[in-house]
Amino acid sequence: MYALQLILDNGIELKVFGELEELKPLKSKVEKNFNSKKFVNLTDSLTIKPVNVCAIELFGVSEGEQDSEN
């Protein structure tokens, strides 16, 4: 299990959990459009403006860590 963490310019941290092959394209989508002020769909329920993302990280998590975040 992996997590894609986004930190927005207002300090909000967003995490999307999933398999590595699902999260890599999402990370690339944000990185390729980092100056975009248009909304980008990351999931069915999460839409962001890449220009508002200050930091992005993709990392592995154990099942216990994921459960404690929810």
N, CA, C and O atoms as a Tripos MOL2 file, in Angstrom:
@<TRIPOS>MOLECULE
protein
  280   279    70     0     0
PROTEIN
NO_CHARGES

@<TRIPOS>ATOM
      1 N           0.8530   -1.1740    0.0000 N.3       1 MET1
      2 CA          0.0000    0.0000    0.0000 C.3       1 MET1
      3 C           0.8990    1.2370    0.0000 C.2       1 MET1
      4 O           1.9340    1.2760    0.6650 O.2       1 MET1
      5 N           0.4760    2.2370   -0.7580 N.am      2 TYR2
      6 CA          1.2280    3.4790   -0.8810 C.3       2 TYR2
      7 C           0.3100    4.6650   -0.6170 C.2       2 TYR2
      8 O          -0.9140    4.5500   -0.6760 O.2       2 TYR2
      9 N           0.9250    5.8030   -0.3270 N.am      3 ALA3
     10 CA          0.1770    7.0400   -0.1080 C.3       3 ALA3
     11 C           0.7930    8.1470   -0.9460 C.2       3 ALA3
     12 O           2.0150    8.2710   -1.0350 O.2       3 ALA3
     13 N          -0.0560    8.9370   -1.5510 N.am      4 LEU4
     14 CA          0.3560   10.1430   -2.2480 C.3       4 LEU4
     15 C          -0.0800   11.2980   -1.3580 C.2       4 LEU4
     16 O          -1.2740   11.5070   -1.1420 O.2       4 LEU4
     17 N           0.8880   12.0430   -0.8440 N.am      5 GLN5
     18 CA          0.5860   13.1550    0.0610 C.3       5 GLN5
     19 C           0.8070   14.4660   -0.6660 C.2       5 GLN5
     20 O           1.8510   14.6840   -1.2810 O.2       5 GLN5
     21 N          -0.1800   15.3280   -0.5880 N.am      6 LEU6
     22 CA         -0.1080   16.6620   -1.1680 C.3       6 LEU6
     23 C          -0.2500   17.6750   -0.0450 C.2       6 LEU6
     24 O          -1.1470   17.5590    0.7900 O.2       6 LEU6
     25 N           0.6240   18.6590   -0.0200 N.am      7 ILE7
     26 CA          0.5100   19.7460    0.9500 C.3       7 ILE7
     27 C           0.1840   21.0060    0.1600 C.2       7 ILE7
     28 O           0.9380   21.4150   -0.7230 O.2       7 ILE7
     29 N          -0.9450   21.6100    0.4920 N.am      8 LEU8
     30 CA         -1.4060   22.7920   -0.2280 C.3       8 LEU8
     31 C          -0.8530   24.0650    0.3920 C.2       8 LEU8
     32 O          -0.3630   24.0560    1.5210 O.2       8 LEU8
     33 N          -0.9360   25.1580   -0.3530 N.am      9 ASP9
     34 CA         -0.3730   26.4230    0.1170 C.3       9 ASP9
     35 C          -1.0700   26.9740    1.3500 C.2       9 ASP9
     36 O          -0.5280   27.8570    2.0150 O.2       9 ASP9
     37 N          -2.2600   26.4750    1.6730 N.am     10 ASN10
     38 CA         -2.9490   26.9180    2.8860 C.3      10 ASN10
     39 C          -2.6800   25.9910    4.0750 C.2      10 ASN10
     40 O          -3.3000   26.1360    5.1290 O.2      10 ASN10
     41 N          -1.7520   25.0340    3.9070 N.am     11 GLY11
     42 CA         -1.3580   24.1500    4.9960 C.3      11 GLY11
     43 C          -2.1320   22.8510    5.0830 C.2      11 GLY11
     44 O          -1.8030   22.0030    5.9120 O.2      11 GLY11
     45 N          -3.1360   22.6700    4.2670 N.am     12 ILE12
     46 CA         -3.9240   21.4350    4.2930 C.3      12 ILE12
     47 C          -3.1190   20.2970    3.6800 C.2      12 ILE12
     48 O          -2.4990   20.4540    2.6290 O.2      12 ILE12
     49 N          -3.1370   19.1490    4.3520 N.am     13 GLU13
     50 CA         -2.4790   17.9470    3.8470 C.3      13 GLU13
     51 C          -3.5390   16.9880    3.3360 C.2      13 GLU13
     52 O          -4.5030   16.6820    4.0370 O.2      13 GLU13
     53 N          -3.3570   16.5190    2.1190 N.am     14 LEU14
     54 CA         -4.2660   15.5430    1.5200 C.3      14 LEU14
     55 C          -3.4940   14.2630    1.2670 C.2      14 LEU14
     56 O          -2.3490   14.3090    0.8160 O.2      14 LEU14
     57 N          -4.1030   13.1220    1.5520 N.am     15 LYS15
     58 CA         -3.4690   11.8350    1.2810 C.3      15 LYS15
     59 C          -4.4270   10.9710    0.4820 C.2      15 LYS15
     60 O          -5.6100   10.8590    0.8040 O.2      15 LYS15
     61 N          -3.8910   10.3640   -0.5640 N.am     16 VAL16
     62 CA         -4.6350    9.4130   -1.3800 C.3      16 VAL16
     63 C          -3.9090    8.0860   -1.2410 C.2      16 VAL16
     64 O          -2.7120    8.0010   -1.5120 O.2      16 VAL16
     65 N          -4.6280    7.0470   -0.8190 N.am     17 PHE17
     66 CA         -4.0300    5.7280   -0.6360 C.3      17 PHE17
     67 C          -4.3720    4.8370   -1.8190 C.2      17 PHE17
     68 O          -5.4620    4.9240   -2.3830 O.2      17 PHE17
     69 N          -3.4260    3.9760   -2.1870 N.am     18 GLY18
     70 CA         -3.6720    3.0410   -3.2780 C.3      18 GLY18
     71 C          -2.4120    2.2940   -3.6370 C.2      18 GLY18
     72 O          -1.4090    2.3490   -2.9240 O.2      18 GLY18
     73 N          -2.4760    1.5970   -4.7470 N.am     19 GLU19
     74 CA         -1.3200    0.8580   -5.2430 C.3      19 GLU19
     75 C          -0.3940    1.8110   -5.9880 C.2      19 GLU19
     76 O          -0.8350    2.8230   -6.5340 O.2      19 GLU19
     77 N           0.8890    1.4780   -6.0050 N.am     20 LEU20
     78 CA          1.9030    2.3350   -6.6070 C.3      20 LEU20
     79 C           1.5740    2.6630   -8.0620 C.2      20 LEU20
     80 O           1.6990    3.8140   -8.4800 O.2      20 LEU20
     81 N           1.1530    1.6550   -8.8380 N.am     21 GLU21
     82 CA          0.8650    1.8960  -10.2550 C.3      21 GLU21
     83 C          -0.3580    2.7880  -10.4680 C.2      21 GLU21
     84 O          -0.5300    3.3400  -11.5550 O.2      21 GLU21
     85 N          -1.2030    2.9390   -9.4610 N.am     22 GLU22
     86 CA         -2.3460    3.8560   -9.5440 C.3      22 GLU22
     87 C          -1.9510    5.2790   -9.1530 C.2      22 GLU22
     88 O          -2.4890    6.2460   -9.6940 O.2      22 GLU22
     89 N          -1.0120    5.4070   -8.2140 N.am     23 LEU23
     90 CA         -0.6540    6.7200   -7.6810 C.3      23 LEU23
     91 C           0.4070    7.4480   -8.5080 C.2      23 LEU23
     92 O           0.4180    8.6780   -8.5480 O.2      23 LEU23
     93 N           1.2940    6.7080   -9.1640 N.am     24 LYS24
     94 CA          2.3390    7.3500   -9.9700 C.3      24 LYS24
     95 C           1.7680    8.2770  -11.0410 C.2      24 LYS24
     96 O           2.2650    9.3920  -11.2010 O.2      24 LYS24
     97 N           0.7280    7.8460  -11.7870 N.am     25 PRO25
     98 CA          0.1630    8.7640  -12.7880 C.3      25 PRO25
     99 C          -0.4670   10.0190  -12.1740 C.2      25 PRO25
    100 O          -0.4400   11.0870  -12.7860 O.2      25 PRO25
    101 N          -1.0280    9.8960  -10.9770 N.am     26 LEU26
    102 CA         -1.6060   11.0650  -10.3080 C.3      26 LEU26
    103 C          -0.5150   12.0590   -9.9420 C.2      26 LEU26
    104 O          -0.6730   13.2660  -10.1280 O.2      26 LEU26
    105 N           0.5950   11.5430   -9.4210 N.am     27 LYS27
    106 CA          1.7290   12.4050   -9.0640 C.3      27 LYS27
    107 C           2.2650   13.1040  -10.3090 C.2      27 LYS27
    108 O           2.5490   14.3010  -10.2830 O.2      27 LYS27
    109 N           2.4000   12.3560  -11.3910 N.am     28 SER28
    110 CA          2.8920   12.9320  -12.6450 C.3      28 SER28
    111 C           1.9560   14.0070  -13.1770 C.2      28 SER28
    112 O           2.4060   15.0280  -13.6960 O.2      28 SER28
    113 N           0.6560   13.7780  -13.0490 N.am     29 LYS29
    114 CA         -0.3410   14.7390  -13.5280 C.3      29 LYS29
    115 C          -0.1820   16.0750  -12.8060 C.2      29 LYS29
    116 O          -0.2590   17.1320  -13.4320 O.2      29 LYS29
    117 N           0.0360   16.0290  -11.5060 N.am     30 VAL30
    118 CA          0.2090   17.2620  -10.7300 C.3      30 VAL30
    119 C           1.5390   17.9200  -11.0770 C.2      30 VAL30
    120 O           1.5970   19.1360  -11.2600 O.2      30 VAL30
    121 N           2.6080   17.1310  -11.1700 N.am     31 GLU31
    122 CA          3.9310   17.6880  -11.4580 C.3      31 GLU31
    123 C           4.0080   18.3100  -12.8490 C.2      31 GLU31
    124 O           4.6370   19.3530  -13.0240 O.2      31 GLU31
    125 N           3.3820   17.6900  -13.8290 N.am     32 LYS32
    126 CA          3.4240   18.2110  -15.2020 C.3      32 LYS32
    127 C           2.6260   19.4970  -15.3490 C.2      32 LYS32
    128 O           2.9230   20.3080  -16.2260 O.2      32 LYS32
    129 N           1.6370   19.6950  -14.5210 N.am     33 ASN33
    130 CA          0.7600   20.8680  -14.6080 C.3      33 ASN33
    131 C           0.9220   21.7820  -13.4020 C.2      33 ASN33
    132 O          -0.0470   22.4110  -12.9780 O.2      33 ASN33
    133 N           2.1250   21.8710  -12.8390 N.am     34 PHE34
    134 CA          2.3120   22.5630  -11.5620 C.3      34 PHE34
    135 C           1.9410   24.0370  -11.5950 C.2      34 PHE34
    136 O           1.6470   24.6030  -10.5420 O.2      34 PHE34
    137 N           1.9400   24.6750  -12.7440 N.am     35 ASN35
    138 CA          1.5570   26.0920  -12.8300 C.3      35 ASN35
    139 C           0.1000   26.2950  -13.2080 C.2      35 ASN35
    140 O          -0.3590   27.4310  -13.3260 O.2      35 ASN35
    141 N          -0.6230   25.2120  -13.3980 N.am     36 SER36
    142 CA         -2.0020   25.2990  -13.8740 C.3      36 SER36
    143 C          -2.9450   25.8100  -12.7900 C.2      36 SER36
    144 O          -2.8810   25.3890  -11.6340 O.2      36 SER36
    145 N          -3.8160   26.7230  -13.1920 N.am     37 LYS37
    146 CA         -4.8550   27.2120  -12.2890 C.3      37 LYS37
    147 C          -6.1780   26.5090  -12.5530 C.2      37 LYS37
    148 O          -7.1860   26.8130  -11.9150 O.2      37 LYS37
    149 N          -6.1760   25.5620  -13.5020 N.am     38 LYS38
    150 CA         -7.3720   24.7770  -13.7990 C.3      38 LYS38
    151 C          -7.4280   23.5880  -12.8570 C.2      38 LYS38
    152 O          -6.3960   23.0600  -12.4450 O.2      38 LYS38
    153 N          -8.6310   23.1750  -12.5240 N.am     39 PHE39
    154 CA         -8.8030   22.0340  -11.6330 C.3      39 PHE39
    155 C          -8.3890   20.7410  -12.3240 C.2      39 PHE39
    156 O          -8.6230   20.5510  -13.5170 O.2      39 PHE39
    157 N          -7.7660   19.8540  -11.5450 N.am     40 VAL40
    158 CA         -7.3450   18.5380  -12.0110 C.3      40 VAL40
    159 C          -8.0190   17.5000  -11.1240 C.2      40 VAL40
    160 O          -7.9590   17.6010   -9.8990 O.2      40 VAL40
    161 N          -8.6530   16.5120  -11.7220 N.am     41 ASN41
    162 CA         -9.2910   15.4340  -10.9620 C.3      41 ASN41
    163 C          -8.2490   14.3930  -10.5890 C.2      41 ASN41
    164 O          -7.6060   13.8100  -11.4620 O.2      41 ASN41
    165 N          -8.0810   14.1600   -9.2940 N.am     42 LEU42
    166 CA         -7.1880   13.0990   -8.8410 C.3      42 LEU42
    167 C          -7.9620   11.8180   -8.5820 C.2      42 LEU42
    168 O          -7.5000   10.7280   -8.9170 O.2      42 LEU42
    169 N          -9.1310   11.9490   -7.9910 N.am     43 THR43
    170 CA        -10.0160   10.8060   -7.7530 C.3      43 THR43
    171 C         -11.4390   11.2680   -8.0420 C.2      43 THR43
    172 O         -11.6600   12.4220   -8.4110 O.2      43 THR43
    173 N         -12.3940   10.3700   -7.8740 N.am     44 ASP44
    174 CA        -13.7950   10.7400   -8.0860 C.3      44 ASP44
    175 C         -14.2440   11.8460   -7.1380 C.2      44 ASP44
    176 O         -15.1350   12.6280   -7.4710 O.2      44 ASP44
    177 N         -13.6320   11.9140   -5.9590 N.am     45 SER45
    178 CA        -14.0680   12.8890   -4.9570 C.3      45 SER45
    179 C         -13.0050   13.9310   -4.5970 C.2      45 SER45
    180 O         -13.2070   14.7150   -3.6710 O.2      45 SER45
    181 N         -11.8760   13.9510   -5.3160 N.am     46 LEU46
    182 CA        -10.8060   14.9020   -4.9920 C.3      46 LEU46
    183 C         -10.3520   15.6300   -6.2500 C.2      46 LEU46
    184 O          -9.8350   15.0260   -7.1900 O.2      46 LEU46
    185 N         -10.5590   16.9430   -6.2420 N.am     47 THR47
    186 CA        -10.1600   17.8090   -7.3470 C.3      47 THR47
    187 C          -9.3220   18.9360   -6.7610 C.2      47 THR47
    188 O          -9.6950   19.5430   -5.7570 O.2      47 THR47
    189 N          -8.1810   19.2130   -7.3990 N.am     48 ILE48
    190 CA         -7.2910   20.2610   -6.8900 C.3      48 ILE48
    191 C          -6.8250   21.1560   -8.0340 C.2      48 ILE48
    192 O          -6.9560   20.8180   -9.2100 O.2      48 ILE48
    193 N          -6.2760   22.3090   -7.6490 N.am     49 LYS49
    194 CA         -5.5640   23.1630   -8.5960 C.3      49 LYS49
    195 C          -4.0770   22.9290   -8.3300 C.2      49 LYS49
    196 O          -3.6020   23.2240   -7.2330 O.2      49 LYS49
    197 N          -3.3330   22.4090   -9.3040 N.am     50 PRO50
    198 CA         -1.9100   22.1270   -9.0750 C.3      50 PRO50
    199 C          -1.1060   23.3330   -8.6110 C.2      50 PRO50
    200 O          -0.1260   23.1690   -7.8840 O.2      50 PRO50
    201 N          -1.4950   24.5390   -9.0120 N.am     51 VAL51
    202 CA         -0.7650   25.7290   -8.5970 C.3      51 VAL51
    203 C          -0.7900   25.8990   -7.0790 C.2      51 VAL51
    204 O           0.0840   26.5680   -6.5270 O.2      51 VAL51
    205 N          -1.7660   25.3140   -6.3970 N.am     52 ASN52
    206 CA         -1.8810   25.4200   -4.9450 C.3      52 ASN52
    207 C          -1.0740   24.3700   -4.1920 C.2      52 ASN52
    208 O          -1.0220   24.4060   -2.9630 O.2      52 ASN52
    209 N          -0.4440   23.4390   -4.8990 N.am     53 VAL53
    210 CA          0.3190   22.3730   -4.2500 C.3      53 VAL53
    211 C           1.7400   22.8620   -3.9830 C.2      53 VAL53
    212 O           2.4550   23.2580   -4.9030 O.2      53 VAL53
    213 N           2.1410   22.8290   -2.7080 N.am     54 CYS54
    214 CA          3.4910   23.2420   -2.3210 C.3      54 CYS54
    215 C           4.4590   22.0690   -2.2840 C.2      54 CYS54
    216 O           5.6480   22.2260   -2.5640 O.2      54 CYS54
    217 N           3.9460   20.8920   -1.9370 N.am     55 ALA55
    218 CA          4.8020   19.7080   -1.8310 C.3      55 ALA55
    219 C           3.9910   18.4770   -2.2020 C.2      55 ALA55
    220 O           2.7870   18.4010   -1.9580 O.2      55 ALA55
    221 N           4.6880   17.5150   -2.7990 N.am     56 ILE56
    222 CA          4.0450   16.2590   -3.1670 C.3      56 ILE56
    223 C           5.0310   15.1340   -2.8890 C.2      56 ILE56
    224 O           6.2140   15.2340   -3.2170 O.2      56 ILE56
    225 N           4.5330   14.0660   -2.2820 N.am     57 GLU57
    226 CA          5.4010   12.9440   -1.9190 C.3      57 GLU57
    227 C           4.6320   11.6440   -2.0970 C.2      57 GLU57
    228 O           3.4380   11.5680   -1.8080 O.2      57 GLU57
    229 N           5.3300   10.6300   -2.5760 N.am     58 LEU58
    230 CA          4.7670    9.2990   -2.7410 C.3      58 LEU58
    231 C           5.5860    8.3650   -1.8680 C.2      58 LEU58
    232 O           6.8060    8.2890   -2.0170 O.2      58 LEU58
    233 N           4.9270    7.6490   -0.9510 N.am     59 PHE59
    234 CA          5.6710    6.7820   -0.0400 C.3      59 PHE59
    235 C           4.8610    5.5550    0.3260 C.2      59 PHE59
    236 O           3.6340    5.5450    0.2240 O.2      59 PHE59
    237 N           5.5640    4.5270    0.7510 N.am     60 GLY60
    238 CA          4.9260    3.2890    1.1810 C.3      60 GLY60
    239 C           4.4450    3.4010    2.6140 C.2      60 GLY60
    240 O           5.0750    4.0580    3.4440 O.2      60 GLY60
    241 N           3.3230    2.7540    2.8980 N.am     61 VAL61
    242 CA          2.7770    2.7370    4.2570 C.3      61 VAL61
    243 C           2.3850    1.3150    4.6130 C.2      61 VAL61
    244 O           2.0680    0.5040    3.7420 O.2      61 VAL61
    245 N           2.4110    1.0280    5.8980 N.am     62 SER62
    246 CA          1.9240   -0.2700    6.3630 C.3      62 SER62
    247 C           0.4290   -0.1520    6.6110 C.2      62 SER62
    248 O          -0.0930    0.9580    6.7190 O.2      62 SER62
    249 N          -0.2560   -1.2600    6.7000 N.am     63 GLU63
    250 CA         -1.7070   -1.2480    6.9090 C.3      63 GLU63
    251 C          -2.0880   -0.5200    8.1960 C.2      63 GLU63
    252 O          -3.1080    0.1700    8.2250 O.2      63 GLU63
    253 N          -1.2970   -0.6550    9.2610 N.am     64 GLY64
    254 CA         -1.5860    0.0170   10.5220 C.3      64 GLY64
    255 C          -1.5280    1.5240   10.4020 C.2      64 GLY64
    256 O          -2.3430    2.2220   11.0050 O.2      64 GLY64
    257 N          -0.5720    2.0450    9.6310 N.am     65 GLU65
    258 CA         -0.4560    3.4830    9.4360 C.3      65 GLU65
    259 C          -1.6530    4.0260    8.6860 C.2      65 GLU65
    260 O          -2.1590    5.0990    9.0160 O.2      65 GLU65
    261 N          -2.1130    3.2990    7.6830 N.am     66 GLN66
    262 CA         -3.2580    3.7490    6.9020 C.3      66 GLN66
    263 C          -4.5010    3.8090    7.7690 C.2      66 GLN66
    264 O          -5.2680    4.7680    7.6830 O.2      66 GLN66
    265 N          -4.7140    2.7990    8.6020 N.am     67 ASP67
    266 CA         -5.8930    2.7670    9.4620 C.3      67 ASP67
    267 C          -5.9040    3.9210   10.4490 C.2      67 ASP67
    268 O          -6.9690    4.4600   10.7520 O.2      67 ASP67
    269 N          -4.7430    4.3120   10.9560 N.am     68 SER68
    270 CA         -4.6910    5.3910   11.9370 C.3      68 SER68
    271 C          -4.9620    6.7470   11.3000 C.2      68 SER68
    272 O          -5.3530    7.6790   12.0030 O.2      68 SER68
    273 N          -4.7670    6.8880    9.9840 N.am     69 GLU69
    274 CA         -5.0190    8.1480    9.2920 C.3      69 GLU69
    275 C          -6.5040    8.3630    9.0510 C.2      69 GLU69
    276 O          -6.9420    9.5090    8.9470 O.2      69 GLU69
    277 N          -7.2870    7.3030    8.9590 N.am     70 ASN70
    278 CA         -8.7160    7.4350    8.6190 C.3      70 ASN70
    279 C          -9.5360    7.8230    9.7710 C.2      70 ASN70
    280 O         -10.7510    7.9730    9.6410 O.2      70 ASN70
@<TRIPOS>BOND
     1     1     2 1
     2     2     3 1
     3     3     4 2
     4     3     5 am
     5     5     6 1
     6     6     7 1
     7     7     8 2
     8     7     9 am
     9     9    10 1
    10    10    11 1
    11    11    12 2
    12    11    13 am
    13    13    14 1
    14    14    15 1
    15    15    16 2
    16    15    17 am
    17    17    18 1
    18    18    19 1
    19    19    20 2
    20    19    21 am
    21    21    22 1
    22    22    23 1
    23    23    24 2
    24    23    25 am
    25    25    26 1
    26    26    27 1
    27    27    28 2
    28    27    29 am
    29    29    30 1
    30    30    31 1
    31    31    32 2
    32    31    33 am
    33    33    34 1
    34    34    35 1
    35    35    36 2
    36    35    37 am
    37    37    38 1
    38    38    39 1
    39    39    40 2
    40    39    41 am
    41    41    42 1
    42    42    43 1
    43    43    44 2
    44    43    45 am
    45    45    46 1
    46    46    47 1
    47    47    48 2
    48    47    49 am
    49    49    50 1
    50    50    51 1
    51    51    52 2
    52    51    53 am
    53    53    54 1
    54    54    55 1
    55    55    56 2
    56    55    57 am
    57    57    58 1
    58    58    59 1
    59    59    60 2
    60    59    61 am
    61    61    62 1
    62    62    63 1
    63    63    64 2
    64    63    65 am
    65    65    66 1
    66    66    67 1
    67    67    68 2
    68    67    69 am
    69    69    70 1
    70    70    71 1
    71    71    72 2
    72    71    73 am
    73    73    74 1
    74    74    75 1
    75    75    76 2
    76    75    77 am
    77    77    78 1
    78    78    79 1
    79    79    80 2
    80    79    81 am
    81    81    82 1
    82    82    83 1
    83    83    84 2
    84    83    85 am
    85    85    86 1
    86    86    87 1
    87    87    88 2
    88    87    89 am
    89    89    90 1
    90    90    91 1
    91    91    92 2
    92    91    93 am
    93    93    94 1
    94    94    95 1
    95    95    96 2
    96    95    97 am
    97    97    98 1
    98    98    99 1
    99    99   100 2
   100    99   101 am
   101   101   102 1
   102   102   103 1
   103   103   104 2
   104   103   105 am
   105   105   106 1
   106   106   107 1
   107   107   108 2
   108   107   109 am
   109   109   110 1
   110   110   111 1
   111   111   112 2
   112   111   113 am
   113   113   114 1
   114   114   115 1
   115   115   116 2
   116   115   117 am
   117   117   118 1
   118   118   119 1
   119   119   120 2
   120   119   121 am
   121   121   122 1
   122   122   123 1
   123   123   124 2
   124   123   125 am
   125   125   126 1
   126   126   127 1
   127   127   128 2
   128   127   129 am
   129   129   130 1
   130   130   131 1
   131   131   132 2
   132   131   133 am
   133   133   134 1
   134   134   135 1
   135   135   136 2
   136   135   137 am
   137   137   138 1
   138   138   139 1
   139   139   140 2
   140   139   141 am
   141   141   142 1
   142   142   143 1
   143   143   144 2
   144   143   145 am
   145   145   146 1
   146   146   147 1
   147   147   148 2
   148   147   149 am
   149   149   150 1
   150   150   151 1
   151   151   152 2
   152   151   153 am
   153   153   154 1
   154   154   155 1
   155   155   156 2
   156   155   157 am
   157   157   158 1
   158   158   159 1
   159   159   160 2
   160   159   161 am
   161   161   162 1
   162   162   163 1
   163   163   164 2
   164   163   165 am
   165   165   166 1
   166   166   167 1
   167   167   168 2
   168   167   169 am
   169   169   170 1
   170   170   171 1
   171   171   172 2
   172   171   173 am
   173   173   174 1
   174   174   175 1
   175   175   176 2
   176   175   177 am
   177   177   178 1
   178   178   179 1
   179   179   180 2
   180   179   181 am
   181   181   182 1
   182   182   183 1
   183   183   184 2
   184   183   185 am
   185   185   186 1
   186   186   187 1
   187   187   188 2
   188   187   189 am
   189   189   190 1
   190   190   191 1
   191   191   192 2
   192   191   193 am
   193   193   194 1
   194   194   195 1
   195   195   196 2
   196   195   197 am
   197   197   198 1
   198   198   199 1
   199   199   200 2
   200   199   201 am
   201   201   202 1
   202   202   203 1
   203   203   204 2
   204   203   205 am
   205   205   206 1
   206   206   207 1
   207   207   208 2
   208   207   209 am
   209   209   210 1
   210   210   211 1
   211   211   212 2
   212   211   213 am
   213   213   214 1
   214   214   215 1
   215   215   216 2
   216   215   217 am
   217   217   218 1
   218   218   219 1
   219   219   220 2
   220   219   221 am
   221   221   222 1
   222   222   223 1
   223   223   224 2
   224   223   225 am
   225   225   226 1
   226   226   227 1
   227   227   228 2
   228   227   229 am
   229   229   230 1
   230   230   231 1
   231   231   232 2
   232   231   233 am
   233   233   234 1
   234   234   235 1
   235   235   236 2
   236   235   237 am
   237   237   238 1
   238   238   239 1
   239   239   240 2
   240   239   241 am
   241   241   242 1
   242   242   243 1
   243   243   244 2
   244   243   245 am
   245   245   246 1
   246   246   247 1
   247   247   248 2
   248   247   249 am
   249   249   250 1
   250   250   251 1
   251   251   252 2
   252   251   253 am
   253   253   254 1
   254   254   255 1
   255   255   256 2
   256   255   257 am
   257   257   258 1
   258   258   259 1
   259   259   260 2
   260   259   261 am
   261   261   262 1
   262   262   263 1
   263   263   264 2
   264   263   265 am
   265   265   266 1
   266   266   267 1
   267   267   268 2
   268   267   269 am
   269   269   270 1
   270   270   271 1
   271   271   272 2
   272   271   273 am
   273   273   274 1
   274   274   275 1
   275   275   276 2
   276   275   277 am
   277   277   278 1
   278   278   279 1
   279   279   280 2
@<TRIPOS>SUBSTRUCTURE
     1 MET1         2 RESIDUE 1 A MET
     2 TYR2         6 RESIDUE 1 A TYR
     3 ALA3        10 RESIDUE 1 A ALA
     4 LEU4        14 RESIDUE 1 A LEU
     5 GLN5        18 RESIDUE 1 A GLN
     6 LEU6        22 RESIDUE 1 A LEU
     7 ILE7        26 RESIDUE 1 A ILE
     8 LEU8        30 RESIDUE 1 A LEU
     9 ASP9        34 RESIDUE 1 A ASP
    10 ASN10       38 RESIDUE 1 A ASN
    11 GLY11       42 RESIDUE 1 A GLY
    12 ILE12       46 RESIDUE 1 A ILE
    13 GLU13       50 RESIDUE 1 A GLU
    14 LEU14       54 RESIDUE 1 A LEU
    15 LYS15       58 RESIDUE 1 A LYS
    16 VAL16       62 RESIDUE 1 A VAL
    17 PHE17       66 RESIDUE 1 A PHE
    18 GLY18       70 RESIDUE 1 A GLY
    19 GLU19       74 RESIDUE 1 A GLU
    20 LEU20       78 RESIDUE 1 A LEU
    21 GLU21       82 RESIDUE 1 A GLU
    22 GLU22       86 RESIDUE 1 A GLU
    23 LEU23       90 RESIDUE 1 A LEU
    24 LYS24       94 RESIDUE 1 A LYS
    25 PRO25       98 RESIDUE 1 A PRO
    26 LEU26      102 RESIDUE 1 A LEU
    27 LYS27      106 RESIDUE 1 A LYS
    28 SER28      110 RESIDUE 1 A SER
    29 LYS29      114 RESIDUE 1 A LYS
    30 VAL30      118 RESIDUE 1 A VAL
    31 GLU31      122 RESIDUE 1 A GLU
    32 LYS32      126 RESIDUE 1 A LYS
    33 ASN33      130 RESIDUE 1 A ASN
    34 PHE34      134 RESIDUE 1 A PHE
    35 ASN35      138 RESIDUE 1 A ASN
    36 SER36      142 RESIDUE 1 A SER
    37 LYS37      146 RESIDUE 1 A LYS
    38 LYS38      150 RESIDUE 1 A LYS
    39 PHE39      154 RESIDUE 1 A PHE
    40 VAL40      158 RESIDUE 1 A VAL
    41 ASN41      162 RESIDUE 1 A ASN
    42 LEU42      166 RESIDUE 1 A LEU
    43 THR43      170 RESIDUE 1 A THR
    44 ASP44      174 RESIDUE 1 A ASP
    45 SER45      178 RESIDUE 1 A SER
    46 LEU46      182 RESIDUE 1 A LEU
    47 THR47      186 RESIDUE 1 A THR
    48 ILE48      190 RESIDUE 1 A ILE
    49 LYS49      194 RESIDUE 1 A LYS
    50 PRO50      198 RESIDUE 1 A PRO
    51 VAL51      202 RESIDUE 1 A VAL
    52 ASN52      206 RESIDUE 1 A ASN
    53 VAL53      210 RESIDUE 1 A VAL
    54 CYS54      214 RESIDUE 1 A CYS
    55 ALA55      218 RESIDUE 1 A ALA
    56 ILE56      222 RESIDUE 1 A ILE
    57 GLU57      226 RESIDUE 1 A GLU
    58 LEU58      230 RESIDUE 1 A LEU
    59 PHE59      234 RESIDUE 1 A PHE
    60 GLY60      238 RESIDUE 1 A GLY
    61 VAL61      242 RESIDUE 1 A VAL
    62 SER62      246 RESIDUE 1 A SER
    63 GLU63      250 RESIDUE 1 A GLU
    64 GLY64      254 RESIDUE 1 A GLY
    65 GLU65      258 RESIDUE 1 A GLU
    66 GLN66      262 RESIDUE 1 A GLN
    67 ASP67      266 RESIDUE 1 A ASP
    68 SER68      270 RESIDUE 1 A SER
    69 GLU69      274 RESIDUE 1 A GLU
    70 ASN70      278 RESIDUE 1 A ASN
